[in-house]
């Protein structure tokens, strides 16, 4: 069970990374662009 939970967490993190990157990029771009 422990190994399965760790693998599930890894999959969830990998799925979340693109969304987190997009949020960070948007937060960085909006003030710089001046929207």
mmCIF file as Biopython writes it, N, C-alpha, C and O atoms, coordinates in Angstrom:
data_model
#
loop_
_atom_site.group_PDB
_atom_site.id
_atom_site.type_symbol
_atom_site.label_atom_id
_atom_site.label_alt_id
_atom_site.label_comp_id
_atom_site.label_asym_id
_atom_site.label_entity_id
_atom_site.label_seq_id
_atom_site.pdbx_PDB_ins_code
_atom_site.Cartn_x
_atom_site.Cartn_y
_atom_site.Cartn_z
_atom_site.occupancy
_atom_site.B_iso_or_equiv
_atom_site.auth_seq_id
_atom_site.auth_asym_id
_atom_site.pdbx_PDB_model_num
ATOM 1   N N  . UNK A ? 1  ? 0.839  -1.203 0.000   1.0 0.0 1  A 1 
ATOM 2   C CA . UNK A ? 1  ? 0.000  0.000  0.000   1.0 0.0 1  A 1 
ATOM 3   C C  . UNK A ? 1  ? 0.869  1.246  0.000   1.0 0.0 1  A 1 
ATOM 4   O O  . UNK A ? 1  ? 0.577  2.201  -0.721  1.0 0.0 1  A 1 
ATOM 5   N N  . UNK A ? 2  ? 1.938  1.255  0.800   1.0 0.0 2  A 1 
ATOM 6   C CA . UNK A ? 2  ? 2.800  2.435  0.879   1.0 0.0 2  A 1 
ATOM 7   C C  . UNK A ? 2  ? 3.374  2.800  -0.472  1.0 0.0 2  A 1 
ATOM 8   O O  . UNK A ? 2  ? 3.392  3.968  -0.860  1.0 0.0 2  A 1 
ATOM 9   N N  . UNK A ? 3  ? 3.849  1.774  -1.194  1.0 0.0 3  A 1 
ATOM 10  C CA . UNK A ? 3  ? 4.450  2.040  -2.508  1.0 0.0 3  A 1 
ATOM 11  C C  . UNK A ? 3  ? 3.382  2.569  -3.462  1.0 0.0 3  A 1 
ATOM 12  O O  . UNK A ? 3  ? 3.634  3.503  -4.223  1.0 0.0 3  A 1 
ATOM 13  N N  . UNK A ? 4  ? 2.197  1.975  -3.422  1.0 0.0 4  A 1 
ATOM 14  C CA . UNK A ? 4  ? 1.130  2.421  -4.324  1.0 0.0 4  A 1 
ATOM 15  C C  . UNK A ? 4  ? 0.758  3.867  -4.040  1.0 0.0 4  A 1 
ATOM 16  O O  . UNK A ? 4  ? 0.560  4.651  -4.969  1.0 0.0 4  A 1 
ATOM 17  N N  . UNK A ? 5  ? 0.659  4.229  -2.757  1.0 0.0 5  A 1 
ATOM 18  C CA . UNK A ? 5  ? 0.299  5.606  -2.392  1.0 0.0 5  A 1 
ATOM 19  C C  . UNK A ? 5  ? 1.365  6.565  -2.904  1.0 0.0 5  A 1 
ATOM 20  O O  . UNK A ? 5  ? 1.043  7.632  -3.428  1.0 0.0 5  A 1 
ATOM 21  N N  . UNK A ? 6  ? 2.637  6.189  -2.754  1.0 0.0 6  A 1 
ATOM 22  C CA . UNK A ? 6  ? 3.711  7.066  -3.226  1.0 0.0 6  A 1 
ATOM 23  C C  . UNK A ? 6  ? 3.624  7.242  -4.735  1.0 0.0 6  A 1 
ATOM 24  O O  . UNK A ? 6  ? 3.811  8.348  -5.241  1.0 0.0 6  A 1 
ATOM 25  N N  . UNK A ? 7  ? 3.341  6.162  -5.458  1.0 0.0 7  A 1 
ATOM 26  C CA . UNK A ? 7  ? 3.254  6.267  -6.917  1.0 0.0 7  A 1 
ATOM 27  C C  . UNK A ? 7  ? 2.073  7.132  -7.320  1.0 0.0 7  A 1 
ATOM 28  O O  . UNK A ? 7  ? 2.167  7.915  -8.266  1.0 0.0 7  A 1 
ATOM 29  N N  . UNK A ? 8  ? 0.954  6.994  -6.604  1.0 0.0 8  A 1 
ATOM 30  C CA . UNK A ? 8  ? -0.217 7.825  -6.905  1.0 0.0 8  A 1 
ATOM 31  C C  . UNK A ? 8  ? 0.117  9.287  -6.657  1.0 0.0 8  A 1 
ATOM 32  O O  . UNK A ? 8  ? -0.262 10.156 -7.442  1.0 0.0 8  A 1 
ATOM 33  N N  . UNK A ? 9  ? 0.833  9.560  -5.558  1.0 0.0 9  A 1 
ATOM 34  C CA . UNK A ? 9  ? 1.204  10.946 -5.263  1.0 0.0 9  A 1 
ATOM 35  C C  . UNK A ? 9  ? 2.116  11.489 -6.354  1.0 0.0 9  A 1 
ATOM 36  O O  . UNK A ? 9  ? 1.977  12.643 -6.758  1.0 0.0 9  A 1 
ATOM 37  N N  . UNK A ? 10 ? 3.056  10.663 -6.838  1.0 0.0 10 A 1 
ATOM 38  C CA . UNK A ? 10 ? 3.949  11.109 -7.910  1.0 0.0 10 A 1 
ATOM 39  C C  . UNK A ? 10 ? 3.135  11.454 -9.149  1.0 0.0 10 A 1 
ATOM 40  O O  . UNK A ? 10 ? 3.386  12.474 -9.791  1.0 0.0 10 A 1 
ATOM 41  N N  . UNK A ? 11 ? 2.163  10.612 -9.493  1.0 0.0 11 A 1 
ATOM 42  C CA . UNK A ? 11 ? 1.333  10.861 -10.675 1.0 0.0 11 A 1 
ATOM 43  C C  . UNK A ? 11 ? 0.561  12.161 -10.494 1.0 0.0 11 A 1 
ATOM 44  O O  . UNK A ? 11 ? 0.472  12.967 -11.420 1.0 0.0 11 A 1 
ATOM 45  N N  . UNK A ? 12 ? -0.006 12.369 -9.288  1.0 0.0 12 A 1 
ATOM 46  C CA . UNK A ? 12 ? -0.767 13.592 -9.042  1.0 0.0 12 A 1 
ATOM 47  C C  . UNK A ? 12 ? 0.125  14.811 -9.163  1.0 0.0 12 A 1 
ATOM 48  O O  . UNK A ? 12 ? -0.287 15.819 -9.737  1.0 0.0 12 A 1 
ATOM 49  N N  . UNK A ? 13 ? 1.345  14.741 -8.633  1.0 0.0 13 A 1 
ATOM 50  C CA . UNK A ? 13 ? 2.265  15.878 -8.715  1.0 0.0 13 A 1 
ATOM 51  C C  . UNK A ? 13 ? 2.608  16.162 -10.173 1.0 0.0 13 A 1 
ATOM 52  O O  . UNK A ? 13 ? 2.635  17.321 -10.589 1.0 0.0 13 A 1 
ATOM 53  N N  . UNK A ? 14 ? 2.868  15.119 -10.947 1.0 0.0 14 A 1 
ATOM 54  C CA . UNK A ? 14 ? 3.217  15.310 -12.356 1.0 0.0 14 A 1 
ATOM 55  C C  . UNK A ? 14 ? 2.050  15.939 -13.113 1.0 0.0 14 A 1 
ATOM 56  O O  . UNK A ? 14 ? 2.257  16.747 -14.018 1.0 0.0 14 A 1 
ATOM 57  N N  . UNK A ? 15 ? 0.817  15.566 -12.739 1.0 0.0 15 A 1 
ATOM 58  C CA . UNK A ? 15 ? -0.355 16.144 -13.403 1.0 0.0 15 A 1 
ATOM 59  C C  . UNK A ? 15 ? -0.554 17.594 -12.980 1.0 0.0 15 A 1 
ATOM 60  O O  . UNK A ? 15 ? -1.056 18.399 -13.763 1.0 0.0 15 A 1 
ATOM 61  N N  . UNK A ? 16 ? -0.166 17.940 -11.746 1.0 0.0 16 A 1 
ATOM 62  C CA . UNK A ? 16 ? -0.372 19.292 -11.234 1.0 0.0 16 A 1 
ATOM 63  C C  . UNK A ? 16 ? 0.700  20.246 -11.723 1.0 0.0 16 A 1 
ATOM 64  O O  . UNK A ? 16 ? 0.448  21.447 -11.818 1.0 0.0 16 A 1 
ATOM 65  N N  . UNK A ? 17 ? 1.901  19.743 -12.042 1.0 0.0 17 A 1 
ATOM 66  C CA . UNK A ? 17 ? 3.013  20.629 -12.412 1.0 0.0 17 A 1 
ATOM 67  C C  . UNK A ? 17 ? 2.665  21.574 -13.559 1.0 0.0 17 A 1 
ATOM 68  O O  . UNK A ? 17 ? 2.929  22.771 -13.437 1.0 0.0 17 A 1 
ATOM 69  N N  . UNK A ? 18 ? 2.089  21.106 -14.666 1.0 0.0 18 A 1 
ATOM 70  C CA . UNK A ? 18 ? 1.774  22.046 -15.753 1.0 0.0 18 A 1 
ATOM 71  C C  . UNK A ? 18 ? 0.843  23.160 -15.299 1.0 0.0 18 A 1 
ATOM 72  O O  . UNK A ? 18 ? 1.022  24.312 -15.696 1.0 0.0 18 A 1 
ATOM 73  N N  . UNK A ? 19 ? -0.153 22.836 -14.470 1.0 0.0 19 A 1 
ATOM 74  C CA . UNK A ? 19 ? -1.085 23.859 -13.989 1.0 0.0 19 A 1 
ATOM 75  C C  . UNK A ? 19 ? -0.350 24.863 -13.110 1.0 0.0 19 A 1 
ATOM 76  O O  . UNK A ? 19 ? -0.569 26.068 -13.226 1.0 0.0 19 A 1 
ATOM 77  N N  . UNK A ? 20 ? 0.529  24.367 -12.224 1.0 0.0 20 A 1 
ATOM 78  C CA . UNK A ? 20 ? 1.285  25.269 -11.351 1.0 0.0 20 A 1 
ATOM 79  C C  . UNK A ? 20 ? 2.184  26.172 -12.175 1.0 0.0 20 A 1 
ATOM 80  O O  . UNK A ? 20 ? 2.296  27.365 -11.892 1.0 0.0 20 A 1 
ATOM 81  N N  . UNK A ? 21 ? 2.829  25.610 -13.196 1.0 0.0 21 A 1 
ATOM 82  C CA . UNK A ? 21 ? 3.708  26.422 -14.047 1.0 0.0 21 A 1 
ATOM 83  C C  . UNK A ? 21 ? 2.899  27.507 -14.743 1.0 0.0 21 A 1 
ATOM 84  O O  . UNK A ? 21 ? 3.334  28.657 -14.803 1.0 0.0 21 A 1 
ATOM 85  N N  . UNK A ? 22 ? 1.726  27.160 -15.270 1.0 0.0 22 A 1 
ATOM 86  C CA . UNK A ? 22 ? 0.889  28.149 -15.948 1.0 0.0 22 A 1 
ATOM 87  C C  . UNK A ? 22 ? 0.485  29.260 -14.996 1.0 0.0 22 A 1 
ATOM 88  O O  . UNK A ? 22 ? 0.493  30.431 -15.376 1.0 0.0 22 A 1 
ATOM 89  N N  . UNK A ? 23 ? 0.125  28.907 -13.741 1.0 0.0 23 A 1 
ATOM 90  C CA . UNK A ? 23 ? -0.274 29.915 -12.755 1.0 0.0 23 A 1 
ATOM 91  C C  . UNK A ? 23 ? 0.892  30.846 -12.469 1.0 0.0 23 A 1 
ATOM 92  O O  . UNK A ? 23 ? 0.726  32.065 -12.431 1.0 0.0 23 A 1 
ATOM 93  N N  . UNK A ? 24 ? 2.078  30.270 -12.266 1.0 0.0 24 A 1 
ATOM 94  C CA . UNK A ? 24 ? 3.257  31.103 -11.969 1.0 0.0 24 A 1 
ATOM 95  C C  . UNK A ? 24 ? 3.548  32.032 -13.139 1.0 0.0 24 A 1 
ATOM 96  O O  . UNK A ? 24 ? 3.829  33.214 -12.942 1.0 0.0 24 A 1 
ATOM 97  N N  . UNK A ? 25 ? 3.480  31.494 -14.365 1.0 0.0 25 A 1 
ATOM 98  C CA . UNK A ? 25 ? 3.759  32.320 -15.549 1.0 0.0 25 A 1 
ATOM 99  C C  . UNK A ? 25 ? 2.747  33.451 -15.648 1.0 0.0 25 A 1 
ATOM 100 O O  . UNK A ? 25 ? 3.117  34.592 -15.924 1.0 0.0 25 A 1 
ATOM 101 N N  . UNK A ? 26 ? 1.472  33.145 -15.423 1.0 0.0 26 A 1 
ATOM 102 C CA . UNK A ? 26 ? 0.443  34.188 -15.506 1.0 0.0 26 A 1 
ATOM 103 C C  . UNK A ? 26 ? 0.664  35.247 -14.439 1.0 0.0 26 A 1 
ATOM 104 O O  . UNK A ? 26 ? 0.556  36.441 -14.719 1.0 0.0 26 A 1 
ATOM 105 N N  . UNK A ? 27 ? 0.975  34.819 -13.203 1.0 0.0 27 A 1 
ATOM 106 C CA . UNK A ? 27 ? 1.203  35.786 -12.120 1.0 0.0 27 A 1 
ATOM 107 C C  . UNK A ? 27 ? 2.402  36.667 -12.437 1.0 0.0 27 A 1 
ATOM 108 O O  . UNK A ? 27 ? 2.428  37.836 -12.052 1.0 0.0 27 A 1 
ATOM 109 N N  . UNK A ? 28 ? 3.397  36.121 -13.136 1.0 0.0 28 A 1 
ATOM 110 C CA . UNK A ? 28 ? 4.589  36.904 -13.477 1.0 0.0 28 A 1 
ATOM 111 C C  . UNK A ? 28 ? 4.313  37.823 -14.659 1.0 0.0 28 A 1 
ATOM 112 O O  . UNK A ? 28 ? 4.806  38.950 -14.696 1.0 0.0 28 A 1 
ATOM 113 N N  . UNK A ? 29 ? 3.519  37.344 -15.637 1.0 0.0 29 A 1 
ATOM 114 C CA . UNK A ? 29 ? 3.290  38.122 -16.860 1.0 0.0 29 A 1 
ATOM 115 C C  . UNK A ? 29 ? 2.338  39.289 -16.626 1.0 0.0 29 A 1 
ATOM 116 O O  . UNK A ? 29 ? 2.577  40.389 -17.124 1.0 0.0 29 A 1 
ATOM 117 N N  . UNK A ? 30 ? 1.264  39.065 -15.874 1.0 0.0 30 A 1 
ATOM 118 C CA . UNK A ? 30 ? 0.223  40.094 -15.733 1.0 0.0 30 A 1 
ATOM 119 C C  . UNK A ? 30 ? 0.794  41.418 -15.227 1.0 0.0 30 A 1 
ATOM 120 O O  . UNK A ? 30 ? 0.522  42.447 -15.846 1.0 0.0 30 A 1 
ATOM 121 N N  . UNK A ? 31 ? 1.574  41.454 -14.132 1.0 0.0 31 A 1 
ATOM 122 C CA . UNK A ? 31 ? 2.126  42.744 -13.679 1.0 0.0 31 A 1 
ATOM 123 C C  . UNK A ? 31 ? 3.096  43.336 -14.698 1.0 0.0 31 A 1 
ATOM 124 O O  . UNK A ? 31 ? 3.136  44.555 -14.865 1.0 0.0 31 A 1 
ATOM 125 N N  . UNK A ? 32 ? 3.874  42.502 -15.379 1.0 0.0 32 A 1 
ATOM 126 C CA . UNK A ? 32 ? 4.868  43.011 -16.326 1.0 0.0 32 A 1 
ATOM 127 C C  . UNK A ? 32 ? 4.203  43.578 -17.576 1.0 0.0 32 A 1 
ATOM 128 O O  . UNK A ? 32 ? 4.644  44.597 -18.109 1.0 0.0 32 A 1 
ATOM 129 N N  . UNK A ? 33 ? 3.144  42.921 -18.044 1.0 0.0 33 A 1 
ATOM 130 C CA . UNK A ? 33 ? 2.440  43.416 -19.229 1.0 0.0 33 A 1 
ATOM 131 C C  . UNK A ? 33 ? 1.610  44.638 -18.858 1.0 0.0 33 A 1 
ATOM 132 O O  . UNK A ? 33 ? 1.441  45.550 -19.668 1.0 0.0 33 A 1 
ATOM 133 N N  . UNK A ? 34 ? 1.093  44.656 -17.632 1.0 0.0 34 A 1 
ATOM 134 C CA . UNK A ? 34 ? 0.293  45.790 -17.172 1.0 0.0 34 A 1 
ATOM 135 C C  . UNK A ? 34 ? -1.163 45.649 -17.556 1.0 0.0 34 A 1 
ATOM 136 O O  . UNK A ? 34 ? -1.829 46.647 -17.831 1.0 0.0 34 A 1 
ATOM 137 N N  . UNK A ? 35 ? -1.677 44.410 -17.579 1.0 0.0 35 A 1 
ATOM 138 C CA . UNK A ? 35 ? -3.085 44.185 -17.913 1.0 0.0 35 A 1 
ATOM 139 C C  . UNK A ? 35 ? -3.959 44.720 -16.776 1.0 0.0 35 A 1 
ATOM 140 O O  . UNK A ? 35 ? -5.185 44.635 -16.846 1.0 0.0 35 A 1 
#
